[in-house]
Structure formats: structure tokens, C-alpha cells
């Protein structure tokens, strides 16, 4: 059996995988995910704020959404 990506070029992925769920009570809720490679010396808080700020830039209505869930883990098996 071959792995699903054996014959495909490997795309560059960040060193960490993240998942965030945001809610605007009574209006909207959504979950987003992706990968991120933080700069040297960055903290978990720095990464959280970078991700939340990027979401707010892309979707201004989510700038003041409540964070229901956030996970940040090394992106390796």
C-alpha cells in the first residue's frame, strides 16, 4: 500500500497546526484551521493573536467574536 501523497509533490507546511472556533452569539459561529511557522522566540500567545488578527483582517465582523476553542500543536505525526 502506498501513502496518499507518495506520487504527489510535498507542499510546504507550517511547523504547527492550529484550530480555532469563534462565535458571535446569536449571529454566527465558525471554525477555521491551518498551519503556521512562528518566528523565533514567539510565544503561544503571539501565535494566537497573529491568527485571531488575521481572521479579523479577512472577516472584520469576527474581530470581536468570542473564542470558543483554540488548539496549537506541532504539525508532525
N, C-alpha and C positions, 0 to 999 in steps of 0.2 A: 504494500500500500504506500502511496506517495502522499506527502503533505500537500495541502491545498495550494501552497504558494511555491512549490518546488520548481515549476516551469515558468513562474512569473518573476519579473524584476522586483527586488525588495525595495519598498518605498521607505524613505526616512521617517522614523517615528521618534517622538519625544521620549525623554528618559522616564517620564511619569505619565500615568493615565489618570484622568480626573472625571468625576461625575458630579453634577450639581443640579438640584431641583429647586426651582423658585416658584413662589406663589404670590399673586395679587389677590387677596381674599375676596371671594365672590365674583372675580372677573377672569382670572387666567391662572394657569399652572403649567409649568413645562419643565422638562428635564433635558439637559444638554451634556455632552461628553466630548472628550478629545484627548490629545496628548500634548505635553508641554515639557520643554527643557529649560529649567530655570537658570538664570545666570549664577555664577559662582558666588557663594555667600548668601544666597536668597533663603528666606525662611518659608515655612508653610504659610504663614500669614501673608507674605509678599506674593506668593503664588495665588492664594485665594483672592486677594484684592486685584491682581492682574486679570484673573479670569472674570471676576464679577464686573470689573470696569470695562472689559472687552465686550461682555454681553450687553452692558448698558449702552455702549457706543453703537453696537449693532441694533439694539432694540431699546430705544430710550424709555419706553413705557415700563421696562423691567428694572430701571435704575434703582427704584426704592422697593423692589419686591422683597418679600421675606425669604430667607434661605431655609428651606425645609430639610435639605440633605446636602452634604458635601463630603466627597472622598477623594483622596490623593494617594496614590500608591505607585511604587516602582513599576515601570512598564516592562516587566520580564516574567517569564514563566520558570 
